[in-house]
Amino acid sequence: KVCDPKACLMLYISKMVPTADKGRFFAFGRIFAGTVRAGMKVRIMGNNYTYGKKVDLFEDKPIQRVVLMMGRYQEAVEDMPCGNVCGLVGVDKYIVKSATVCTDGEKPYPLKDMKYSVSPVVRVAVEAKNASDLPKLVEGLKRLAKSDPLVVCSIEESGEHIVAGAGELHLEICLKDLQEDFMNGAPLKISEPVVSFRETVTDISSMQCLSKSANKHNRLFCKGQPLTEELCVDIEDGKGGGADDDPKVRARFLADNYEWDVADARKIWTYGPDGRGPNVIVDVTKGVQNMNEMKDSFVAAWQWATKEGVLADEDMRGIRINIEDVTMHADAIHRGGGQIIPTARRVSYACCLTASPRLMEPVFICDIQTVESAMGGIYGTLTRRRGVIIGEENRPGTPIYNVRAYLPVAESFGFTSDLRAATGGQAFPQLVFDHWQLFPGDPLSKDSSCEAHVKAIRVRKGLKPDIPDLSQYYDKL
């Protein structure tokens, strides 16, 4: 606070400035206290660092040179006292976008990250035309993320590289930079991103599903039923009922808040996908011997089944499978993983197909700031895109209105430009992921829009276009 040149160094890096030679950056920022010298060893705290943890932290890294940024020229200087703005050379490989640089050991807290008034909402998927350019693309995306504080580069579940920007124009400039500066003109293929869906069930299975193992000696009898939306959200947020809790605490939580049977809640075998998602397998069998031997096989099968659901190979969400009865071979070798895992996966698919399966789509919550005269255009644009308006309020004393709406992610591409066209540029949307909602329509009924959607996803993933029949997974006694 005192801005004392003799104190310990405190420096905030606000952005990375690309240098003349390809792929190197100056770390550009302001010195708040102390003096920075060429060759001094510093501690670098990135923007994911939390005090006392080791994440995103680099100890004892040397600063190679200190430069003074003068328009288009950089002057190298020996040292630089506090209160000035300077560039550091040689620390660019430790910093993604912004960081705090200090010398005082463990004591200092990192400075707060700068907040931007816009959020990245317009997303495109980028891939290289020639597969041999893929390493260039990955490297280019890393540099792009460094050089622009707003761009978010991520890899989706589907394996695509997604670049998100603040608007169509901003994104266009970023992609031009990516192609020409960071990838030396390698051609890119730019497409609309794929929205990942979830699969769920909405009812208890219409019948008990049976699957036999390949050698016909083991039979599994199961039923599927949905988990409530609130419970899914609690598991995803880690509030309770999730995979990390103590089983007794978890059973109490589920019994108190979600009216589960305590005996069932204690016998949750596994969560999926990745051992922590909002899908569970519950053992409700009575008096079956050797169930614990099956447990590992069921856990493996459930991770596999929840990663690739039955409708469109998407992740499952909010599905509970009850194992009601198991008949198994007396000889342990005939009920090993090779027999049980595929069978357990088939039986969970059969349970999903009998429990009226549905697709779930992600939904953005959309905050629009606007003036009264532009309201009509907003309502029109939202209703065309299956948006649901939840409220509008006037800020007292100003002509500005805030409109809040839910907008399905699948409909959000090009939303910003449509909205601006409809309102003459007087509306500013911000989109943030909010929740999952059921996709309208039944995927199993012929010629519904939902079925067409599922077919499109399956064709894109290179599967057979038709949803598999129940008879593929359900065996007769």
SULQUI-V372176 format. One record per residue. RES is the residue in three letters. OMEGA is omega in radians with two decimals (none if undefined). NEAR is the number of other C-alpha atoms within 12 Angstrom. Layout:
BEGIN
RES_OMEGA_NEAR ; RES_OMEGA_NEAR
END
This chain:
BEGIN
LYS_-3.04_14 ; VAL_-3.11_13 ; CYS_-3.06_20 ; ASP_-3.07_17 ; PRO_-3.13_22 ; LYS_-3.10_16 ; ALA_3.09_21 ; CYS_-3.04_27 ; LEU_2.99_36 ; MET_-3.00_40 ; LEU_3.12_43 ; TYR_3.10_40 ; ILE_-3.07_42 ; SER_3.09_35 ; LYS_3.13_33 ; MET_-3.10_36 ; VAL_-3.14_35 ; PRO_-3.14_27 ; THR_-3.11_25 ; ALA_3.13_13 ; ASP_-2.98_11 ; LYS_2.92_17 ; GLY_3.06_26 ; ARG_-3.08_26 ; PHE_2.86_31 ; PHE_2.97_39 ; ALA_-2.99_43 ; PHE_-3.13_37 ; GLY_-3.07_33 ; ARG_3.11_33 ; ILE_-3.12_37 ; PHE_3.11_31 ; ALA_3.11_30 ; GLY_-3.13_28 ; THR_3.11_32 ; VAL_-3.12_44 ; ARG_3.03_29 ; ALA_3.05_25 ; GLY_-3.13_20 ; MET_-3.13_25 ; LYS_-3.08_24 ; VAL_3.08_33 ; ARG_-3.04_36 ; ILE_3.12_43 ; MET_-3.12_42 ; GLY_-3.04_35 ; ASN_3.05_31 ; ASN_-3.06_22 ; TYR_2.97_24 ; THR_-3.01_21 ; TYR_3.10_19 ; GLY_3.10_15 ; LYS_-3.11_15 ; LYS_-3.07_16 ; VAL_3.01_15 ; ASP_-3.07_24 ; LEU_3.11_30 ; PHE_-3.11_29 ; GLU_2.92_22 ; ASP_3.09_21 ; LYS_-3.12_26 ; PRO_2.98_27 ; ILE_-3.07_31 ; GLN_-3.13_25 ; ARG_3.00_28 ; VAL_-3.13_34 ; VAL_3.08_30 ; LEU_-3.09_28 ; MET_-3.12_25 ; MET_-3.13_13 ; GLY_-3.10_7 ; ARG_-3.14_11 ; TYR_3.02_12 ; GLN_3.10_21 ; GLU_3.07_19 ; ALA_3.11_20 ; VAL_3.13_22 ; GLU_-3.13_20 ; ASP_-3.02_28 ; MET_-3.13_32 ; PRO_-3.05_28 ; CYS_-3.12_28 ; GLY_-3.12_23 ; ASN_3.07_26 ; VAL_-3.08_28 ; CYS_3.06_39 ; GLY_3.11_42 ; LEU_3.12_49 ; VAL_3.00_38 ; GLY_3.09_27 ; VAL_-3.02_39 ; ASP_-3.08_36 ; LYS_3.13_26 ; TYR_-2.99_33 ; ILE_3.07_41 ; VAL_-3.11_37 ; LYS_-3.13_38 ; SER_-3.08_41 ; ALA_3.04_41 ; THR_-3.14_44 ; VAL_-3.14_47 ; CYS_-3.10_39 ; THR_-2.88_32 ; ASP_3.09_23 ; GLY_-3.02_21 ; GLU_-2.88_21 ; LYS_-2.96_14 ; PRO_2.96_22 ; TYR_3.08_27 ; PRO_3.09_31 ; LEU_-3.11_27 ; LYS_3.12_20 ; ASP_3.09_21 ; MET_3.11_17 ; LYS_3.08_12 ; TYR_-3.03_11 ; SER_3.13_11 ; VAL_3.11_22 ; SER_-3.11_25 ; PRO_-3.08_30 ; VAL_-3.07_35 ; VAL_-3.03_38 ; ARG_2.99_42 ; VAL_3.08_37 ; ALA_-3.08_31 ; VAL_2.97_35 ; GLU_-3.14_33 ; ALA_3.13_27 ; LYS_3.12_18 ; ASN_-3.08_14 ; ALA_-3.09_15 ; SER_3.14_14 ; ASP_-3.04_22 ; LEU_3.11_22 ; PRO_3.10_17 ; LYS_-3.10_29 ; LEU_-3.12_36 ; VAL_3.12_28 ; GLU_3.14_23 ; GLY_-3.14_37 ; LEU_3.11_38 ; LYS_-3.12_30 ; ARG_3.14_36 ; LEU_-3.14_42 ; ALA_3.13_34 ; LYS_-2.92_37 ; SER_-3.12_35 ; ASP_-3.04_33 ; PRO_-3.03_33 ; LEU_-3.02_32 ; VAL_3.03_36 ; VAL_3.08_31 ; CYS_-3.13_36 ; SER_3.07_25 ; ILE_-3.10_22 ; GLU_3.04_20 ; GLU_-3.08_19 ; SER_3.10_22 ; GLY_3.13_16 ; GLU_3.01_27 ; HIS_-3.09_32 ; ILE_3.02_35 ; VAL_-3.13_42 ; ALA_-3.13_39 ; GLY_-3.03_33 ; ALA_-3.13_31 ; GLY_-3.09_32 ; GLU_-3.08_24 ; LEU_3.14_17 ; HIS_-3.10_24 ; LEU_-3.14_31 ; GLU_-3.14_21 ; ILE_-3.14_21 ; CYS_-3.10_36 ; LEU_3.09_39 ; LYS_3.07_24 ; ASP_-3.08_25 ; LEU_-3.05_38 ; GLN_-2.96_31 ; GLU_-3.05_20 ; ASP_-2.97_27 ; PHE_-3.10_33 ; MET_3.10_28 ; ASN_3.02_19 ; GLY_3.06_19 ; ALA_-3.06_26 ; PRO_-3.12_24 ; LEU_3.02_30 ; LYS_-3.07_23 ; ILE_-3.07_24 ; SER_3.04_19 ; GLU_-3.10_23 ; PRO_3.12_30 ; VAL_3.10_31 ; VAL_3.11_28 ; SER_-3.14_29 ; PHE_2.98_37 ; ARG_3.09_39 ; GLU_-3.13_42 ; THR_3.03_48 ; VAL_-3.05_42 ; THR_-3.00_31 ; ASP_3.01_25 ; ILE_-3.09_26 ; SER_-3.08_30 ; SER_3.11_20 ; MET_3.08_21 ; GLN_-3.08_30 ; CYS_-3.12_40 ; LEU_2.96_38 ; SER_3.09_41 ; LYS_3.11_33 ; SER_-3.04_32 ; ALA_-3.12_21 ; ASN_3.04_19 ; LYS_-3.10_21 ; HIS_-3.11_24 ; ASN_3.09_34 ; ARG_3.10_34 ; LEU_3.08_46 ; PHE_-3.08_36 ; CYS_3.01_41 ; LYS_3.10_39 ; GLY_2.99_39 ; GLN_-3.08_35 ; PRO_2.90_34 ; LEU_3.13_34 ; THR_-3.14_25 ; GLU_-3.10_24 ; GLU_-3.12_21 ; LEU_3.10_32 ; CYS_-3.12_33 ; VAL_3.13_24 ; ASP_-3.12_25 ; ILE_-3.11_31 ; GLU_-3.13_28 ; ASP_-3.13_18 ; GLY_-3.11_18 ; LYS_-3.10_20 ; GLY_-3.14_30 ; GLY_-3.07_40 ; GLY_-3.03_34 ; ALA_-3.02_31 ; ASP_-3.05_20 ; ASP_3.01_21 ; ASP_-3.03_16 ; PRO_-3.11_23 ; LYS_3.11_22 ; VAL_-3.10_20 ; ARG_-3.13_32 ; ALA_3.12_28 ; ARG_-3.12_23 ; PHE_-3.10_26 ; LEU_-3.12_33 ; ALA_-3.09_21 ; ASP_-2.98_16 ; ASN_-3.00_20 ; TYR_3.01_22 ; GLU_3.03_17 ; TRP_2.97_24 ; ASP_-3.05_20 ; VAL_3.14_23 ; ALA_3.09_21 ; ASP_-3.03_29 ; ALA_3.11_33 ; ARG_-3.04_27 ; LYS_3.01_29 ; ILE_-3.08_37 ; TRP_-3.02_35 ; THR_3.02_36 ; TYR_3.09_39 ; GLY_-0.19_37 ; PRO_3.12_31 ; ASP_3.07_24 ; GLY_-3.12_28 ; ARG_-3.09_30 ; GLY_-3.08_35 ; PRO_3.02_42 ; ASN_-3.07_49 ; VAL_2.95_44 ; ILE_-3.11_48 ; VAL_3.14_36 ; ASP_3.13_33 ; VAL_-3.11_27 ; THR_3.08_25 ; LYS_2.97_16 ; GLY_3.05_12 ; VAL_-3.12_18 ; GLN_2.97_15 ; ASN_-3.13_18 ; MET_-3.08_27 ; ASN_3.09_17 ; GLU_-3.10_20 ; MET_-2.92_34 ; LYS_-3.10_26 ; ASP_-3.14_21 ; SER_3.14_26 ; PHE_3.14_43 ; VAL_-3.13_35 ; ALA_-3.11_29 ; ALA_-3.08_36 ; TRP_3.08_43 ; GLN_-3.11_33 ; TRP_-3.07_30 ; ALA_-3.08_42 ; THR_3.08_44 ; LYS_-3.10_33 ; GLU_-3.11_33 ; GLY_-2.99_41 ; VAL_-3.04_41 ; LEU_-2.98_45 ; ALA_3.11_42 ; ASP_3.09_34 ; GLU_3.11_31 ; ASP_3.05_33 ; MET_3.10_45 ; ARG_3.04_46 ; GLY_3.14_43 ; ILE_3.07_46 ; ARG_3.10_45 ; ILE_3.06_51 ; ASN_3.04_39 ; ILE_-3.01_38 ; GLU_3.13_28 ; ASP_3.11_25 ; VAL_2.92_35 ; THR_-3.11_28 ; MET_-3.10_29 ; HIS_-3.11_23 ; ALA_-3.08_13 ; ASP_-3.02_11 ; ALA_-3.04_18 ; ILE_-3.11_16 ; HIS_3.09_21 ; ARG_3.11_36 ; GLY_-3.10_26 ; GLY_-3.08_25 ; GLY_3.10_23 ; GLN_-2.95_30 ; ILE_-3.01_40 ; ILE_-3.13_31 ; PRO_-3.13_32 ; THR_-3.14_42 ; ALA_3.12_47 ; ARG_-3.13_41 ; ARG_-3.08_41 ; VAL_3.11_44 ; SER_3.05_50 ; TYR_-3.14_49 ; ALA_3.11_41 ; CYS_-3.14_46 ; CYS_-3.08_49 ; LEU_-3.13_41 ; THR_-3.05_35 ; ALA_-3.08_32 ; SER_-3.09_30 ; PRO_3.09_44 ; ARG_2.97_39 ; LEU_2.98_40 ; MET_3.12_37 ; GLU_3.10_34 ; PRO_-3.10_28 ; VAL_3.04_31 ; PHE_2.85_31 ; ILE_-2.94_30 ; CYS_3.12_37 ; ASP_-3.12_33 ; ILE_3.03_42 ; GLN_-3.02_31 ; THR_3.04_34 ; VAL_-2.97_26 ; GLU_-3.05_24 ; SER_-3.07_18 ; ALA_-3.06_28 ; MET_-3.07_32 ; GLY_-3.13_20 ; GLY_-3.12_25 ; ILE_-3.13_43 ; TYR_-3.14_31 ; GLY_-3.10_21 ; THR_-3.10_32 ; LEU_-3.09_33 ; THR_3.08_20 ; ARG_-3.05_19 ; ARG_3.11_26 ; ARG_3.12_23 ; GLY_3.10_27 ; VAL_-3.09_26 ; ILE_-3.10_27 ; ILE_3.13_18 ; GLY_3.01_17 ; GLU_3.10_23 ; GLU_3.11_22 ; ASN_3.02_19 ; ARG_-3.03_15 ; PRO_3.06_9 ; GLY_3.10_8 ; THR_3.10_13 ; PRO_-3.00_17 ; ILE_3.06_22 ; TYR_2.99_27 ; ASN_3.09_29 ; VAL_3.09_33 ; ARG_-3.10_29 ; ALA_2.98_32 ; TYR_-3.12_35 ; LEU_3.12_39 ; PRO_-3.09_37 ; VAL_-3.10_36 ; ALA_-3.10_29 ; GLU_-2.94_28 ; SER_-3.12_37 ; PHE_-3.12_28 ; GLY_-3.12_25 ; PHE_-3.08_37 ; THR_-3.07_37 ; SER_3.09_25 ; ASP_-3.09_28 ; LEU_-3.13_35 ; ARG_3.14_25 ; ALA_-3.06_19 ; ALA_-3.06_25 ; THR_-3.12_27 ; GLY_3.08_20 ; GLY_-3.08_22 ; GLN_-3.14_27 ; ALA_-3.12_34 ; PHE_-3.11_36 ; PRO_2.94_41 ; GLN_-3.08_32 ; LEU_3.08_34 ; VAL_3.12_25 ; PHE_-3.07_24 ; ASP_-3.08_19 ; HIS_3.05_25 ; TRP_3.07_31 ; GLN_-3.13_29 ; LEU_3.06_26 ; PHE_-3.05_30 ; PRO_3.08_19 ; GLY_-3.11_21 ; ASP_-3.10_28 ; PRO_-3.09_33 ; LEU_-3.14_30 ; SER_-3.06_17 ; LYS_3.02_16 ; ASP_3.01_15 ; SER_-3.12_16 ; SER_-3.12_18 ; CYS_3.14_28 ; GLU_3.12_27 ; ALA_-3.14_25 ; HIS_-3.14_32 ; VAL_3.14_42 ; LYS_-3.12_27 ; ALA_-3.14_23 ; ILE_-3.09_28 ; ARG_3.13_24 ; VAL_-3.13_17 ; ARG_-3.12_16 ; LYS_3.10_19 ; GLY_3.07_13 ; LEU_3.02_19 ; LYS_-3.02_18 ; PRO_-3.07_21 ; ASP_3.06_25 ; ILE_-3.06_31 ; PRO_-3.09_26 ; ASP_3.13_19 ; LEU_-3.06_28 ; SER_3.11_19 ; GLN_-3.05_20 ; TYR_-3.03_28 ; TYR_-3.14_33 ; ASP_3.04_23 ; LYS_3.12_16 ; LEU_none_15
END
